[in-house]
Amino acid sequence: MSKPIGVFDSGLGGLTVVFNLQKSFPGKEIVYFGDTARLPYGNKSPETIRNFARQNTKFLLSFQPEMVVVACHTVSALALKQLKAEFPLPIIGVLSPAVKAALAKTGNGRIGIIGTIATVKSNSYPAEIKKANPKIRVYGLACPLFVPLVEEGLFSGPLTETAIAHYLKPLKEKKIGTLILGCTHYPLLKTAIAGFMGPKVTLVDPSEEVMPEIALYLTPPPSPLPTGGEGTRGKEGGLRIYLSDITPNFRKVAASFLKKRLPRLEKVNVENL
Ligand code: DGL
């Protein structure tokens, strides 16, 4: 039997990556860990984020995955290097694929990146973009209210539109041509964000852009390689979901991430991580 893909996030947002995994590689087994008891990561210190990232990876290793996908942008921005150095298997983050896509899609050389406070403060996205092309202008912006809005299932409507206008007006004024949705939750606000930013701004959804990178590490390799999020067809692989807290509205909100019914939710004690 082929090994599963391990995926972790600070909570349920990483299910946007699971959604695309199931679409791109339908036969693959997936083990998901959402650290719902310790969410949010986005306002924690780098030291705490690195510590949680290490514990989450160790937990997933007990399933002997062929790789671990770090769906969380905050962890990808702050702890990926450390995880890659510590663990002897492919560890895939969302930051590099998102940067690659933004560089390929940028028309006017002005890229915006939105994410949690920790992600933006880390400067990881601008640093990677500038390393590839120092001439690009990068504008980072934290949008802390977007995560609770998504967790409440408010993907559209007046409250969400007000928050989007409040945060994104400065980026619109900077005339960015590309915007990286640098947080697991933001793809769920894609339609509302696109509506505000207008047709001249291309949105980069890292939960989709990470798929080709994952394909590189799959054994046996998928055939054909995924393009535009669609991949090989076949029987649907299993999905196991482990959470450090089974929160009251997890099932309802998570179903909107996955666009289907969820499997049984398994509880993991944080003390045992
Ligand atoms: N998963 C986090 C991220 O992608 C967002 C939620 C949090 O702050 O923990 O950065």
Residues whose N, C-alpha, C, O or C-beta is under 5 A from the ligand:
A	BS01	DGL	D9 S10 G13 L39 P40 Y41 G42 A71 C72 H73 T74 T116 V147 G182 C183 T184
